[in-house]
Amino acid sequence: MRVSKRASGALAVGAAFALVASGCSSGNGDGGDASASNDGAIIIGGTQPENPLVPANTTETGGGRIIDYLWTGLVEYPNNGGAPQNALAESIETKDSKVFTIKIKQNTKFHDGSTVKAESFVKAWNWAAYGPNGAQNASFFADIQGFDDVFTEDPDGPDGPQKAPEPKAKEMSGLKVVDDWTFEVTLNAPTAVFPTKLGYSAFVPLPDAFFTQEADAFGKKPIGNGPVKFVSWQDDVEIKLTRFDDYNLRDKMKIKDVTVKIYQDDTAEYNDLVSNNIDFMQQVPVSSLAGDKWKADLGDRAIPSTTPSTGIIAFPIYDKRFQNPKLRAAISHAIDRQAITDKIFFGNRKPADSWANPLTPGAVPGNCTACKFDVDLAKQLYAESGGFQGKLTLSYNADASHKAWMEAVAQQIKTNLGIDAVAVGVPTFAVFRANINAHKMTGAYRAGWQQDYPDVENWIMPLYVTGGSSNDGLYSNKEVDALAKEALAAPSLEESHKKFAEAVKLIDQDVPSMPIYFGGQQSGHSEKIKKMELTNVGELDITSVEL
């Protein structure tokens, strides 16, 4: 799951268009003035990033939110749910949705004082796509002509004896620097959703300093181009950021310093929030939802919201025990999602009934037939599958409130199918994600997805297409891949969405994962904050904060 300035608006693409720069925040029309700032500081809750802070190699929220603070990309997604708007892009133009001319705003700066130029994007995108670099987000560049020439995969994974073959090229043929402020992108086929994707953090620029050192070394002391710059990072303790005073785009900081305090337990984080020891918590613990205790504790500091996110349990399909789709479907039908949302989340979540969150453009509500609670069907499919031998573990990260609902799911599976199912906590999110990315899971595991950009494509390509950046269970269906490819090449978003809907019907038959609930969010802030906004995925918009 990744987080950035996401929204739920769609972008219509005509014969030629240019995204128009516009304000993202509704709290202050002029975007704030650093010189008028009160130079205050805030502390917000967070989690240890899985990897060093390299945008193209970050696919989870702990690092993702920091990257979104440190960088500004071509496009941004308004907090109010409107259509994507230009950020660093001056214009994005095309006549055929295949060749795009992108002009960037002149003379903006990276945090080291160097200038952001067109080649800062081209070099960054080529680095991300080049297979030997191992960037987790490489597949986001698959639309671009020449991607197949630069990207190769290790056939037996990072721990196997084989190595990925050397790519044919080091740079994609579809990227061309026109001048300091202009570059051209040629896609494999017309792709209507491409401009919408450009707000995702995989597409941000990188400074020359990145290419003079190892990526991980850069990621421990990252240099971005956003409204705040990096100060320090103490593992499992805190990450310190401070205002970048040379930032000259819309969303300037109104305060000076931001500390992301890293927690291993959300109850401790919540106690600090209630006591005003931290200034923002994105999701209060499930234990505080009963009887609306969190509202009583926080009063007017409580913030209820709805986000385009889904709680999921995924299968490691690389494990032979989970390769029968009837078994996976049986387990999914044995789960009473309504009971989970009512009894565990006290009505603050909704039972999932579709593969993409219905807040997302192009999503089809109710298309997850595998989500239907049906014990008789579950038992029938389980018998036809041949059953499951041994203990079925359902793993989750124990540093957030997942224990109760994962244990409830395990008990339902045990009661309804007779499988010896048990929920198992992994101490931290970083360790949990490392095991998932290394394909070392020996049972089902908590996943979850929060859209990276506002289109149903983002719920299909990364998760269920072969080689997708977050296809952690290694699900593969050639028919799904083919339909997704057709969807990408569709001449309009409407036709693209129809093709993705066809692909989802096949995914629904295969049940590579189990959508469990749609996200509702309960956040809180300290008494110190006078004004603030959430992004459309529920993150704190740090540029909106006034004390």
C-alpha positions in Angstrom: 0.0 0.0 0.0 1.3 3.4 -1.0 0.2 6.9 0.1 0.6 10.3 -1.6 -1.5 13.3 -2.5 -4.3 11.1 -3.8 -7.8 11.9 -4.8 -10.9 10.3 -6.3 -11.3 12.5 -9.3 -10.9 11.5 -12.9 -9.0 13.2 -15.7 -10.7 13.4 -19.1 -8.2 13.2 -22.0 -9.2 14.9 -25.3 -7.3 15.2 -28.6 -5.0 17.7 -27.0 -4.9 18.9 -23.4 -2.8 20.7 -20.8 -3.4 20.2 -17.1 -3.8 23.6 -15.6 -1.9 24.5 -12.4 -4.3 25.0 -9.6 -4.4 25.1 -5.8 -4.6 21.8 -4.0 -5.5 23.0 -0.6 -8.9 24.5 0.3 -7.6 25.9 3.6 -5.7 28.8 2.2 -6.2 29.9 -1.4 -2.7 31.4 -1.8 -1.0 28.3 -0.5 0.6 30.1 2.4 3.6 32.4 2.7 6.7 31.1 4.4 7.7 34.6 5.4 4.4 34.9 7.4 4.9 31.6 9.1 4.9 31.3 12.9 8.0 29.1 12.5 6.4 26.5 14.7 7.0 22.7 14.9 4.8 19.6 15.0 5.3 15.9 15.8 3.3 13.4 14.0 3.0 9.6 14.4 4.6 7.2 11.8 6.2 3.9 11.2 9.7 2.8 10.3 10.2 2.8 6.5 10.8 -0.6 5.0 13.7 0.7 2.8 15.9 3.7 2.5 13.9 6.6 1.0 14.3 6.1 -2.7 11.0 7.0 -4.5 11.1 4.2 -7.1 11.9 1.6 -4.4 9.2 2.5 -1.9 5.8 0.8 -2.0 4.6 1.1 1.6 3.2 3.9 3.7 5.9 4.3 6.3 8.4 5.5 3.8 5.8 6.6 1.3 4.4 9.5 3.3 8.0 10.8 4.0 8.8 10.7 0.3 5.5 12.6 -0.5 6.6 15.3 2.0 10.2 15.5 0.5 9.3 15.6 -3.2 7.0 17.4 -5.5 6.1 15.7 -8.8 4.6 16.7 -12.1 1.0 16.4 -11.0 -0.8 16.6 -7.6 -4.2 15.2 -6.5 -6.4 17.9 -4.7 -7.5 17.3 -1.2 -11.1 18.2 -2.2 -11.3 15.2 -4.6 -11.1 17.3 -7.8 -9.3 16.2 -11.0 -5.5 16.0 -11.0 -3.7 19.3 -11.3 -0.3 20.4 -12.5 2.3 20.8 -9.8 5.8 20.9 -11.2 4.5 20.5 -14.7 3.8 23.7 -16.7 1.9 21.7 -19.2 1.3 18.1 -20.4 0.2 18.0 -24.0 -0.7 15.2 -26.4 -2.6 14.8 -29.7 -2.9 11.1 -29.6 -2.4 9.9 -25.9 0.7 8.1 -27.1 3.3 10.9 -27.4 3.3 13.4 -24.6 5.3 16.7 -24.4 5.9 17.7 -20.8 7.1 21.2 -19.9 8.2 21.8 -16.3 8.3 25.0 -14.4 11.7 26.7 -14.7 14.3 27.2 -12.1 12.8 25.2 -9.2 15.4 23.7 -6.9 16.4 20.5 -5.2 17.3 20.7 -1.6 21.0 20.7 -2.4 20.5 23.9 -4.5 20.8 22.2 -7.9 18.2 23.0 -10.5 15.3 20.6 -11.4 15.5 20.1 -15.1 13.9 17.8 -17.7 16.8 15.4 -17.5 16.1 15.1 -13.8 13.0 13.2 -14.7 14.3 11.3 -17.7 17.4 10.0 -15.7 15.2 9.1 -12.7 12.7 7.2 -14.8 15.4 5.3 -16.7 17.1 4.3 -13.4 13.8 3.1 -12.0 13.0 1.0 -15.1 16.5 -0.6 -15.5 16.1 -4.1 -14.2 19.4 -4.6 -12.5 18.6 -1.7 -10.2 15.9 -3.7 -8.6 13.4 -0.9 -8.0 10.1 -2.2 -6.7 8.2 0.4 -8.7 9.8 -0.5 -12.0 6.6 -1.8 -13.5 5.0 1.6 -13.3 7.1 2.5 -16.4 6.0 -0.4 -18.5 3.8 1.9 -20.6 6.8 3.7 -22.0 8.4 2.6 -25.3 11.6 0.6 -24.7 10.7 -0.6 -21.2 11.1 -4.2 -22.3 14.6 -3.5 -23.5 15.8 -2.2 -20.1 13.8 -4.4 -17.7 14.7 -8.0 -16.9 13.8 -10.1 -13.9 15.7 -12.6 -11.8 13.9 -15.9 -12.8 14.3 -17.5 -9.3 14.3 -14.4 -7.1 17.0 -12.6 -5.2 17.9 -15.7 -3.1 18.1 -18.2 -6.1 21.3 -19.2 -8.0 20.2 -17.7 -11.3 20.6 -14.1 -12.2 18.5 -11.7 -14.3 19.8 -11.6 -17.9 21.5 -8.3 -18.9 19.0 -6.0 -20.5 19.4 -5.0 -24.1 19.6 -1.3 -23.3 20.2 1.0 -20.3 17.7 3.7 -21.3 14.1 3.6 -22.6 13.8 4.7 -26.2 10.5 6.4 -25.4 12.2 9.2 -23.3 13.8 12.2 -24.9 15.1 15.4 -23.4 14.1 18.3 -25.7 15.6 21.1 -23.7 16.3 22.1 -20.1 12.6 22.4 -19.3 11.0 20.0 -21.8 10.9 16.3 -22.3 9.0 13.9 -24.6 7.4 10.6 -23.6 6.4 8.0 -26.2 4.3 5.2 -25.0 3.9 1.7 -26.4 0.3 2.5 -27.3 -2.2 5.3 -26.6 -2.9 5.3 -22.9 -5.6 7.6 -21.6 -4.7 7.3 -17.9 -1.0 8.1 -18.3 -1.2 11.8 -17.2 -3.2 10.8 -14.1 -0.5 8.4 -13.0 2.2 11.1 -13.0 1.3 12.3 -9.5 2.5 9.0 -8.1 5.9 9.3 -6.3 7.7 6.8 -8.6 7.6 9.6 -11.3 9.4 12.3 -9.2 12.7 13.8 -10.3 16.1 12.9 -8.9 19.1 15.2 -8.4 22.5 14.5 -10.0 23.7 13.6 -6.5 21.6 10.5 -6.6 23.6 9.1 -9.6 27.0 9.6 -7.9 26.4 7.1 -5.0 24.6 3.9 -4.1 20.8 4.2 -4.0 20.6 3.1 -0.4 23.2 5.6 0.7 21.2 8.4 -1.0 18.0 7.0 0.6 19.4 7.4 4.1 20.0 11.1 3.4 17.6 11.9 0.6 17.6 15.1 -1.4 14.2 16.0 -2.7 12.5 19.1 -4.2 9.4 19.4 -2.0 8.3 21.9 0.6 10.4 20.2 3.4 13.9 18.9 3.3 15.5 16.0 5.2 17.4 16.7 8.5 18.0 13.3 10.1 16.8 9.8 10.6 17.2 7.7 13.7 16.0 4.1 13.0 12.9 3.2 14.9 12.9 6.5 16.7 12.3 9.5 14.5 12.8 11.3 11.2 13.3 15.0 11.3 12.3 17.4 8.4 12.5 21.2 8.1 11.0 23.8 5.8 12.8 24.3 2.4 12.9 28.1 2.2 13.8 28.1 -1.5 10.6 26.2 -2.4 8.7 28.4 -4.9 5.7 26.3 -5.9 2.1 26.6 -4.5 2.1 24.5 -1.4 4.6 26.3 0.8 4.9 25.4 4.5 3.3 27.6 7.1 5.3 26.0 9.9 9.0 25.2 10.0 9.8 21.8 11.5 8.2 18.4 11.3 9.2 15.3 13.3 7.9 11.9 12.4 8.0 9.9 15.6 8.2 6.2 14.9 6.0 4.0 16.9 5.9 0.2 17.4 2.5 0.3 19.2 -0.5 2.3 18.2 -1.9 2.4 21.7 1.2 4.3 22.9 0.8 6.6 20.0 -2.8 7.2 20.8 -2.0 8.0 24.5 0.5 10.6 23.3 -2.2 12.1 21.0 -4.7 12.3 23.8 -2.1 13.9 26.1 -1.1 16.4 23.3 2.5 14.9 23.2 2.1 14.4 19.4 0.2 16.6 17.0 -1.4 14.1 14.6 -2.3 10.5 14.4 -3.8 9.1 11.2 -5.7 6.1 12.6 -6.6 5.7 16.2 -6.6 2.1 17.7 -9.6 -0.2 17.2 -9.9 -0.4 21.0 -10.8 3.3 21.1 -13.7 2.9 18.6 -16.1 1.1 21.0 -18.8 3.4 22.2 -17.0 6.2 20.3 -14.5 6.5 23.1 -12.0 8.2 20.7 -14.5 11.1 20.2 -15.0 11.4 24.0 -11.2 11.4 24.5 -10.4 13.9 21.7 -13.6 16.1 21.5 -13.3 18.6 18.7 -9.8 17.2 17.9 -11.4 14.0 16.5 -11.5 13.8 12.6 -13.8 11.2 11.0 -13.2 10.6 7.2 -13.6 8.1 4.4 -10.7 7.0 2.3 -10.2 5.1 -1.0 -8.6 2.1 0.8 -9.4 -1.5 1.4 -8.3 -4.0 4.0 -7.2 -7.2 2.3 -5.8 -10.7 3.2 -3.6 -12.1 0.5 -2.4 -15.5 -0.4 1.3 -16.6 -1.1 0.4 -18.3 -4.4 4.1 -19.3 -4.8 3.4 -21.8 -2.0 1.9 -25.0 -3.6 -0.6 -25.3 -0.7 -2.4 -22.2 -1.9 -2.4 -22.8 -5.7 -5.9 -24.2 -5.9 -8.4 -21.4 -6.6 -11.2 -23.4 -5.1 -9.4 -23.5 -1.8 -8.8 -19.8 -1.9 -12.5 -19.2 -2.8 -13.6 -21.5 0.0 -11.7 -19.6 2.6 -13.0 -16.3 1.2 -16.7 -17.4 1.3 -16.2 -18.6 4.9 -15.5 -15.1 6.1 -18.5 -13.0 7.4 -17.3 -9.5 6.5 -20.4 -7.8 8.0 -19.7 -9.4 11.4 -16.1 -8.2 11.2 -17.1 -4.6 10.5 -19.9 -4.6 13.0 -18.3 -6.4 16.0 -14.6 -5.5 15.6 -14.8 -2.0 14.0 -18.1 -1.0 15.6 -19.5 0.0 12.2 -16.6 2.3 11.4 -15.7 0.1 8.3 -17.9 -1.3 5.5 -17.7 -4.9 4.4 -15.8 -5.1 1.1 -17.9 -6.3 -1.9 -15.7 -5.2 -4.8 -12.1 -5.6 -6.0 -11.4 -1.9 -6.3 -12.6 0.6 -3.7 -15.9 2.1 -5.0 -14.5 5.6 -4.4 -12.1 5.1 -7.3 -13.0 6.2 -10.8 -13.8 3.1 -12.9 -14.5 0.8 -10.0 -17.5 -1.4 -10.3 -19.4 -1.9 -7.0 -20.3 -5.4 -5.9 -18.1 -7.2 -8.4 -16.4 -9.4 -5.8 -18.6 -12.5 -5.8 -15.9 -14.3 -3.8 -16.6 -11.8 -1.0 -20.1 -13.2 -0.4 -20.4 -15.0 3.0 -21.8 -18.4 2.1 -20.8 -21.3 4.4 -22.5 -24.0 2.3 -20.7 -22.9 -0.8 -17.4 -22.6 1.2 -17.7 -26.2 2.4 -18.5 -27.4 -1.1 -15.5 -25.7 -2.7 -13.3 -26.8 0.2 -14.3 -30.4 -0.4 -13.7 -30.1 -4.1 -10.3 -28.5 -3.5 -9.0 -31.5 -1.5 -8.7 -29.5 1.7 -5.8 -27.9 3.5 -3.1 -29.8 5.5 -1.5 -28.4 8.6 -1.9 -25.0 10.3 -3.2 -22.0 8.3 -1.4 -18.9 9.6 -2.8 -15.5 9.0 0.1 -13.0 9.6 -0.2 -9.3 10.4 2.0 -6.5 11.7 1.5 -6.2 15.4 2.5 -2.5 15.7 -1.0 -1.4 14.5 -4.6 -2.5 15.4 -4.9 -5.6 13.3 -4.9 -8.3 16.0 -8.6 -8.3 16.8 -9.9 -8.5 13.2 -7.3 -11.0 12.0 -8.1 -13.2 15.0 -11.8 -12.9 14.2 -11.2 -14.0 10.6 -9.0 -16.9 11.7 -11.8 -18.1 14.1 -14.4 -17.8 11.3 -12.3 -20.0 9.0 -11.7 -22.5 11.8 -15.4 -22.6 12.7 -16.8 -22.7 9.2 -14.3 -25.0 7.4 -12.6 -26.8 10.2 -9.1 -25.6 9.2 -6.6 -25.1 12.0 -6.4 -21.3 11.4 -4.5 -19.0 13.7 -3.6 -15.3 13.5 0.1 -14.5 14.0 1.6 -11.1 14.8 4.9 -9.9 13.4 6.4 -7.2 15.7 6.9 -4.4 13.2 5.6 -3.3 9.8 9.1 -3.0 8.4 10.0 -6.6 9.2 6.6 -7.8 8.1 6.9 -6.1 4.7 10.5 -7.4 4.3 9.3 -11.0 4.6 6.5 -10.3 2.1 8.8 -8.8 -0.5 11.2 -11.6 -0.1 8.4 -14.1 -0.8 9.0 -15.9 2.5 5.4 -16.0 3.7 4.2 -19.5 4.6 0.5 -18.6 5.1 -2.0 -15.9 4.3 -1.2 -12.4 5.4 -2.7 -9.0 5.9 -2.3 -6.7 2.9 -4.4 -3.7 2.1 -4.3 -1.1 -0.6 -4.7 2.6 -0.7 -4.8 4.1 -4.2 -1.7 5.7 -5.6 -3.6 7.6 -8.3 -7.4 8.0 -9.0 -8.2 5.3 -11.5 -9.2 1.7 -11.3 -6.0 0.8 -13.2 -4.2 1.3 -10.0 -6.2 -1.5 -8.3 -5.3 -4.0 -11.1 -1.9 -3.4 -12.7 0.3 -3.3 -9.5 -1.7 -6.0 -7.6 -2.9 -8.6 -10.1 -0.9 -8.3 -13.4 2.1 -10.6 -13.7 5.2 -8.8 -12.4 3.1 -5.9 -10.9 5.0 -3.8 -8.3 2.8 -5.0 -5.4 1.8 -8.4 -6.7 3.5 -9.9 -3.7 1.8 -13.3 -3.8 3.1 -13.8 -7.4 -0.4 -14.4 -8.9 -0.3 -14.8 -12.7 -3.1 -15.2 -15.2 -2.2 -14.6 -18.9 -5.8 -13.7 -19.8 -5.8 -11.0 -17.1 -2.5 -9.7 -18.4 -3.9 -9.6 -21.9 -7.1 -7.7 -20.9 -5.1 -5.3 -18.8 -2.8 -4.6 -21.8 -5.9 -3.9 -23.9 -7.3 -1.7 -21.2 -4.1 0.4 -21.2 -4.3 0.8 -24.9 -7.9 1.8 -25.0 -8.6 5.2 -26.6 -10.6 6.6 -23.7 -10.9 6.1 -20.0 -14.4 4.7 -20.4 -13.3 2.0 -22.8 -10.2 1.3 -20.6 -12.5 0.8 -17.5 -14.7 -1.7 -19.5 -11.6 -3.8 -20.3 -10.4 -3.7 -16.7 -13.9 -4.8 -15.6 -13.5 -7.8 -17.8 -10.1 -8.6 -16.2 -11.6 -8.3 -12.8 -14.2 -11.0 -13.6 -11.3 -13.4 -14.1 -9.6 -12.2 -10.9 -12.8 -12.8 -9.1 -12.8 -16.4 -10.2 -9.1 -16.9 -9.2 -9.4 -15.2 -5.8 -5.7 -14.3 -5.4 -6.5 -12.3 -2.3 -9.6 -11.5 -0.2 -10.9 -7.9 0.1 -12.3 -7.7 3.7 -13.4 -4.2 4.5 -13.5 -0.7 2.9 -11.6 2.0 4.9 -13.2 4.5 7.2 -10.7 6.6 9.0 -10.6 8.1 12.5 -7.8 10.6 13.0 -7.0 13.1 15.6 -4.8 16.2 16.2 -3.5 18.1 19.2 -4.8 21.3 20.7 -1.8 23.1 19.2 -3.2 22.8 15.7 -5.5 25.6 14.6 -6.1 24.5 11.0 -5.2 21.5 9.0 -6.4 19.3 6.1 -6.2 15.7 5.2 -5.3 14.5 1.7 -7.8 12.4 -0.1 -6.2 9.3 1.3 -6.3 10.5 4.8 -2.7 11.6 5.3 -2.0 14.9 7.0 -1.3 17.7 4.4 1.7 19.2 6.3 1.6 22.3 4.1 -1.9 23.1 5.4 -1.0 23.1 9.1 -1.4 26.3 11.0 -0.7 26.5 14.8 
